[in-house]
């Protein structure tokens, strides 16, 4: 079996029983279960949710997205070997730690396979909740141009690139295009202030103004739990993105939870501590791949300038990256996952068939 066969690139064609179209994101695909199957699983597996809660199967892929495009490699490599399993393993590890330490719940109810989550339906808060402990990336680019206010937060002068910030900063941006919010452009991923959120809490899907402080608390708590655990491995938690949403508990009450993935190389920057102290930045996250792309193509502005999205999409579509580039990403993801979890990441020989077998035999979701 070739390496390309071990990569789960297409994850929206599984024969899972569903009444609606499969939702396919950049990395994950979501299959909403029928009402009958949702109720059956809640009963059989005793999930801690209301009986009428819609459930979904969320299947991760090995696709790699950067600068809002999907990239592929030579030799039919349509993803990164081990990436999906590594991402899920890391998220599962952090969510378990959150639970042990009494933090909020997540949307995950069950993990049938390393590529698969069974999740409950949540109403997402329309915020990319970003926490930063160091100044780098987009914040540094703005700061280097002379900007001293970021998401309504005043920054001091004389900060150095990649240095630790005086305190942990929350720098939210929009999740999706939000219409009709004064001072907030109707585009995806635009920075917002706390005042924007408070003044328009319902537009961001918060149920009350008080829940804004709750999400901020969860954000800081989650960041701290992961940062402390990574520090014990001599890894630096630089910045990360969390997502939140509302679900109903068994009694039908709303509760705010963590959604999507947490503390992964896709959603965070993680630096090697020993190298940082020696004055070097060694990325144990997707940021290394992003930097490589910026160097690989002659006109980096195509990747950074949102007004050149058509050119960027053509770049991703028409260029196969060298296989060793994707293998280097694979090595980074697998190494950091094994370091965090203390367990080996084993590449599936045929991930798609494994998923079909377990969902058919143990969950009766495939005819």
Secondary structure, 3 states (H helix, E strand, C coil): CCHHHHCCCCCCCCCCCCCCCCEECCCEEEEECCHHHHHHHHHHHCCCCCCCCCEEEEEECCCEEECCEEEEECCCECCCCCHHHHHHHHHHHHHHHHHHCCCCCECEEEEEECCEEEEECCEECCEEEEEEEECCHHHHHHHHCCCCEECCEECCCCCCCCCEEEEEEECCEECCCCCCCCCCCCCCCCECCHHHHHHCCCCCCCCCCHHHHHHHHHHHHHHHHHHHHHHCCCEEEEEEEEEEEEEECCCCCEEEEEECCCCCCCCEEEEEHHHHHCCCCCECCCHHHHHHHHHHCCCCHHHHCHHHHHHHHHHHHHCEECHHHHHHHHHHHHHHHHHHHCCCCCCCCCHHHHHHHHHHHCCCCCC
